[in-house]
């Protein structure tokens, strides 16, 4: 209970311990009030004189640290049955709106002409921090995951498994996410405050934090150091002077703590699984369901033509360098959220790909996603964000001297409630050799075949075959297409 020296207010009890238990945030803190939007929390206000329900007016105000241009959300307040207004003791229940921005708030009360702050702005005080997280338990929230077992796995579980290795020898490693470690709330709030979006327009950035699509995209840009103030510096070489090898890490918390304590200087060094492990920790702390995904034989298509091109001389030496590549494995994360910005019927709701590894720029920054897994699977490459790049990662064809169609498979994540590997390849792509359209729209597929003889330098030597055809893909029906190279292999 905090004492307040004022003619009207004498004290306030935020009930941080019981509120945090009810809101599943007690693992973060039992002293600081940390609640989830869309769910009520209670507090007791002590007044210097009796409160007359028919005459007195009590106004409660909550504000974000940054002033917003206009009110974005209206919260609900109710008097509890335990209230004793004749003694000046008021117990209130307050429900943050389900679309409140994620962040730090101050709370104040006004009685008559007197207004008093109930929670200090400083994040160091034991009672004053009021954070409203993206809720995993409010059914009206866009990140509400219906299955309780999955909520425990993808939000509350601090231990996990990340898969490495190659497609025919998958190697699991254990990872400590540590999303409820000391100072993780302050660290994650600072990550959002250090972003370029916040520096350019703080008020607009804070207001947009009600949207997990926006928040998760900001996080992808902050995990890597290619953007100013980022957490981890990538290193795919053999020289790790000034830092440690990426294989040194097995936990997110030491990385985040080092970044926080070093005045937000990038930690050296990380690679894809480290970037993804750290991002998963931040997402889970904020209440966004998140899991780490491994894609084996993962294509990096730099020019968005769905082709990974390599050239070899007839004696087997690669003669021409290409910016395209295929990684033996690549790791990203998925966050669970609804996507009403893409479709009102919910067809793109669910798991969304987010890749914090700096590969290609998106909207001027090194970030990637969120891209609906369902859009990647159905080839809806016109949707945001970065669907074409991620579609290529699991579907691109490899071309050397002849066309090679390599299946990208074994997309893996940790199973719910166990340490077994879950194969989710089918949620990303159709089976090789067949296309099944999940939507109700008839699609027209254009097939253009152009075969050329090519010198090892990559310069065409002559035309062999040119052909084009169109075929309709009917909803709900598998249409199997002959692979182009079968038709002209005899000509080669």
TORRO-441307 format. One record per residue (C-alpha): x, y, z. Coordinates in pm, whole numbers, plus 50000, padded with zeros to 5 digits. Layout:
N
     c1     c2     c3
      X      Y      Z
...
REM end
This chain:
492
     c1     c2     c3
  50000  50000  50000
  50144  50332  49893
  50081  50639  50107
  49972  50963  49938
  50000  51296  50111
  49695  51483  49988
  49377  51629  50127
  49162  51379  49936
  49382  51069  49883
  49563  50884  50162
  49679  50561  49994
  49648  50310  49710
  49694  49932  49695
  49758  49802  49343
  49727  49434  49452
  50021  49358  49226
  50070  49005  49360
  49713  48881  49314
  49659  49072  48990
  49974  48928  48835
  49869  48576  48931
  49530  48627  48767
  49697  48768  48455
  49965  48495  48436
  50244  48752  48480
  50358  48652  48831
  50662  48476  48681
  50774  48817  48557
  50711  49004  48882
  50498  49002  49198
  50583  49363  49288
  50526  49551  48964
  50173  49555  48827
  50182  49378  48490
  49843  49305  48339
  49709  49189  48006
  49471  49389  47793
  49111  49276  47774
  49115  49139  48131
  49011  49323  48450
  49246  49404  48736
  49156  49554  49072
  49305  49813  49305
  49198  49981  49628
  49195  50357  49672
  49187  50512  50022
  49028  50853  50063
  49055  51099  50348
  48678  51123  50383
  48368  50920  50295
  48282  50891  49926
  47926  50993  49840
  47814  50789  49541
  47534  51028  49450
  47742  51346  49475
  48115  51279  49436
  48279  51221  49098
  48594  51011  49069
  48778  51021  48736
  49048  50763  48661
  49302  50839  48387
  49567  50616  48233
  49828  50753  47994
  50111  50611  47790
  50459  50748  47847
  50443  50925  47511
  50152  51159  47453
  49929  51031  47174
  49758  51267  46928
  49414  51144  47035
  49248  50882  47254
  49283  50536  47101
  49099  50321  47355
  48835  50351  47626
  48879  50142  47941
  48603  50011  48165
  48591  50082  48541
  48353  49935  48800
  48314  49954  49178
  48355  49617  49351
  48123  49474  49616
  48400  49500  49874
  48387  49877  49838
  48304  50070  50158
  48244  50427  50039
  48120  50540  50380
  48472  50473  50516
  48649  50623  50216
  48772  50287  50083
  48703  50224  49712
  48791  49897  49542
  48769  49929  49167
  48796  49688  48876
  48953  49828  48559
  48951  49649  48223
  49197  49777  47960
  49045  49774  47613
  49143  49479  47401
  49318  49709  47150
  49529  49905  47398
  49890  49966  47287
  50160  49752  47444
  50378  49956  47679
  50415  50150  48001
  50137  50356  48151
  50079  50600  48435
  49755  50598  48630
  49603  50892  48812
  49278  50973  48995
  49082  51294  49018
  48829  51369  49293
  48660  51703  49265
  48927  51960  49185
  49218  51750  49310
  49412  51508  49087
  49680  51270  49212
  49919  51030  49042
  49872  50675  49167
  50165  50521  48979
  50498  50694  48927
  50641  50720  48574
  50977  50574  48679
  51034  50211  48587
  51258  50165  48891
  50989  50200  49157
  50858  49875  49300
  50493  49959  49247
  50471  50202  48964
  50515  50007  48643
  50190  49929  48468
  50245  49732  48149
  49969  49610  47929
  50077  49315  47723
  49931  49160  47412
  49689  48920  47578
  49698  48546  47537
  49394  48488  47755
  49139  48739  47625
  48926  48583  47352
  48874  48920  47185
  49246  48977  47132
  49390  48923  46785
  49666  48704  46932
  49433  48481  47133
  49533  48118  47081
  49227  47900  47159
  49412  47586  47272
  49528  47605  47637
  49802  47345  47581
  49939  47545  47289
  49926  47867  47494
  50142  47705  47761
  50387  47580  47498
  50415  47889  47280
  50392  48165  47544
  50469  48032  47892
  50735  47767  47818
  51086  47903  47882
  51266  47599  47739
  51270  47484  47379
  51446  47299  47101
  51594  47446  46782
  51680  47217  46491
  52007  47242  46300
  52210  47003  46083
  52112  46889  45733
  51794  46740  45591
  51916  46381  45621
  52074  46436  45964
  51852  46668  46172
  52028  46773  46493
  51831  46927  46784
  51985  47172  47031
  51823  47292  47354
  51754  47664  47391
  51669  47861  47704
  51429  48141  47606
  51419  48289  47957
  51138  48531  47873
  51051  48575  48241
  51401  48648  48369
  51479  48962  48570
  51449  49292  48380
  51302  49125  48072
  51007  49367  48074
  51240  49667  48080
  51462  49511  47813
  51174  49438  47576
  51024  49784  47622
  51365  49933  47546
  51388  49725  47228
  51069  49891  47104
  51189  50236  47213
  51523  50197  47029
  51362  50119  46695
  51386  50357  46401
  51007  50385  46395
  51007  50519  46751
  51291  50761  46686
  51118  50902  46379
  50778  50955  46546
  50749  50842  46911
  50378  50919  46950
  50281  50743  46628
  50496  50443  46718
  50347  50402  47066
  49996  50435  46926
  50066  50161  46669
  50179  49917  46939
  49818  49802  46974
  49876  49598  46655
  50085  49277  46683
  50155  49292  46308
  50332  49624  46364
  50501  49520  46688
  50637  49192  46549
  50771  49367  46239
  50952  49621  46456
  51105  49336  46658
  51243  49166  46344
  51420  49491  46256
  51567  49528  46607
  51710  49178  46656
  51983  49230  46393
  52244  49505  46401
  52212  49600  46033
  51953  49849  46153
  52072  50113  46400
  52057  49999  46762
  52000  49631  46681
  52078  49358  46933
  52292  49102  46746
  52566  49133  46486
  52578  48851  46234
  52898  48667  46143
  52914  48379  45894
  53294  48366  45874
  53564  48215  46092
  53697  48527  46264
  53508  48601  46586
  53749  48849  46742
  53573  49106  46960
  53298  48861  47046
  53212  48491  47060
  53118  48232  46801
  52743  48194  46742
  52772  47835  46864
  52864  47975  47208
  52504  48077  47277
  52237  47849  47417
  52014  48110  47585
  51851  48439  47487
  51876  48616  47823
  52258  48664  47832
  52242  48823  47488
  51958  49057  47576
  52113  49145  47913
  52449  49222  47752
  52282  49450  47499
  52084  49627  47772
  52381  49674  48008
  52617  49788  47729
  52407  50093  47646
  52240  49912  47358
  52555  49821  47167
  52521  49515  46942
  52632  49181  47085
  52884  48981  46878
  52806  48734  46717
  52498  48549  46594
  52359  48346  46307
  52006  48253  46207
  51923  48019  46497
  52053  48273  46750
  51857  48559  46592
  51543  48347  46600
  51592  48222  46956
  51625  48579  47083
  51322  48698  46890
  51110  48412  47024
  51194  48523  47379
  51082  48881  47313
  50761  48773  47143
  50665  48536  47425
  50737  48800  47690
  50496  49037  47511
  50232  48763  47502
  50245  48685  47129
  50249  48306  47075
  50575  48219  46903
  50772  47914  46790
  51107  47861  46616
  51103  47705  46268
  51385  47534  46074
  51370  47506  45694
  51618  47261  45540
  51766  47330  45196
  51641  47686  45230
  51662  47906  44921
  51778  48268  44932
  51634  48423  44616
  51775  48774  44575
  51598  48876  44251
  51252  48724  44322
  51245  48503  44012
  51193  48180  44213
  51515  48040  44064
  51847  47972  44235
  52097  47999  43952
  52446  47850  43949
  52680  47792  43655
  52948  47527  43616
  53214  47460  43359
  53220  47117  43196
  53500  47017  43431
  53289  47093  43740
  53427  47429  43853
  53181  47704  43929
  53267  47978  43683
  53015  48251  43751
  52928  48388  44095
  52562  48426  44190
  52400  48619  44472
  52141  48343  44503
  52218  48060  44740
  52075  47755  44916
  52149  47718  45287
  52171  47369  45429
  51924  47502  45686
  51779  47836  45785
  51588  47929  46101
  51308  48180  46144
  51012  48217  46382
  50635  48208  46353
  50404  48433  46553
  50033  48354  46594
  49790  48637  46519
  49482  48726  46319
  49526  48920  45995
  49210  49126  45936
  49428  49364  45734
  49455  49096  45463
  49111  48931  45464
  48794  48969  45670
  48704  48600  45645
  49007  48490  45850
  49174  48292  45571
  49514  48440  45661
  49477  48417  46038
  49713  48191  46230
  50088  48139  46211
  50288  48418  46049
  50652  48389  45938
  50893  48646  46085
  51263  48632  45999
  51501  48846  46208
  51813  48735  46017
  51928  49026  45795
  51899  48902  45437
  51707  49148  45221
  51560  49491  45292
  51186  49536  45332
  51045  49891  45332
  51401  50021  45359
  51506  49813  45660
  51641  49465  45722
  51326  49297  45845
  51095  49025  45718
  50729  48944  45779
  50482  48882  45918
  50382  48665  45622
  50088  48423  45661
  50191  48059  45630
  49863  47997  45446
  49958  48262  45188
  50299  48100  45137
  50137  47761  45092
  49882  47886  44836
  50125  48110  44647
  49946  48436  44731
  50261  48635  44662
  50076  48966  44622
  50019  48991  44998
  50226  49170  45260
  50471  49127  45414
  50755  48964  45214
  50547  48667  45095
  50738  48634  44761
  51074  48606  44937
  50948  48342  45180
  50757  48157  44908
  51087  48125  44721
  51261  47997  45035
  51051  47679  45026
  50968  47655  44654
  51253  47796  44441
  51398  47577  44166
  51772  47521  44141
  51916  47565  43793
  52270  47475  43695
  52346  47347  43346
  52015  47164  43340
  51696  47240  43527
  51699  47079  43871
  51385  47060  44076
  51489  47009  44437
  51222  46951  44701
  51258  47181  45001
  51121  46988  45296
  51160  46898  45660
  51037  47237  45788
  51058  47169  46158
  50958  47302  46498
  50917  47164  46849
  50606  46959  46925
  50354  47081  47183
  50426  46940  47528
  50710  46713  47416
  51066  46743  47289
  50987  46564  46965
  51025  46728  46625
  50707  46836  46443
  50720  46840  46062
  50504  47127  45930
  50620  47119  45567
  50264  47064  45439
  50144  47390  45597
  50396  47585  45390
  50381  47420  45047
  50196  47178  44826
  50330  46830  44764
  50589  46816  44487
  50431  46754  44144
  50082  46872  44242
  49905  47198  44313
  49594  47212  44531
  49426  47548  44570
  49270  47594  44914
  49078  47906  44813
  48744  47918  44626
  48887  48116  44335
  48959  47959  43995
  49318  48044  43906
  49476  48060  43563
  49824  47910  43552
  50051  48024  43270
  50340  47793  43184
  50620  47929  42969
  50895  47690  42864
  51211  47825  42710
  51509  47594  42660
  51845  47723  42547
  52187  47579  42503
  52418  47772  42735
  52790  47811  42756
  52955  47762  43093
  53001  48139  43119
  52623  48177  43130
  52591  48319  42776
  52320  48151  42559
  52453  47952  42263
  52123  47880  42086
  51750  47813  42124
  51625  47455  42162
  51258  47491  42250
  51004  47767  42319
  50652  47683  42427
  50371  47840  42631
  50040  47705  42761
  49767  47796  43007
  49575  47576  43249
  49298  47647  43500
  49345  47540  43861
  49004  47447  44000
  48925  47497  44373
  48970  47190  44589
  49112  46974  44309
  49467  46854  44269
  49603  46929  43923
  49920  46740  43836
  50145  46897  43576
  50415  46731  43375
  50751  46874  43471
  50888  47080  43182
  51219  46900  43156
  51042  46571  43076
  50914  46723  42751
  51250  46841  42623
  51497  46605  42789
  51522  46409  42464
  51633  46725  42286
  51924  46767  42523
REM end
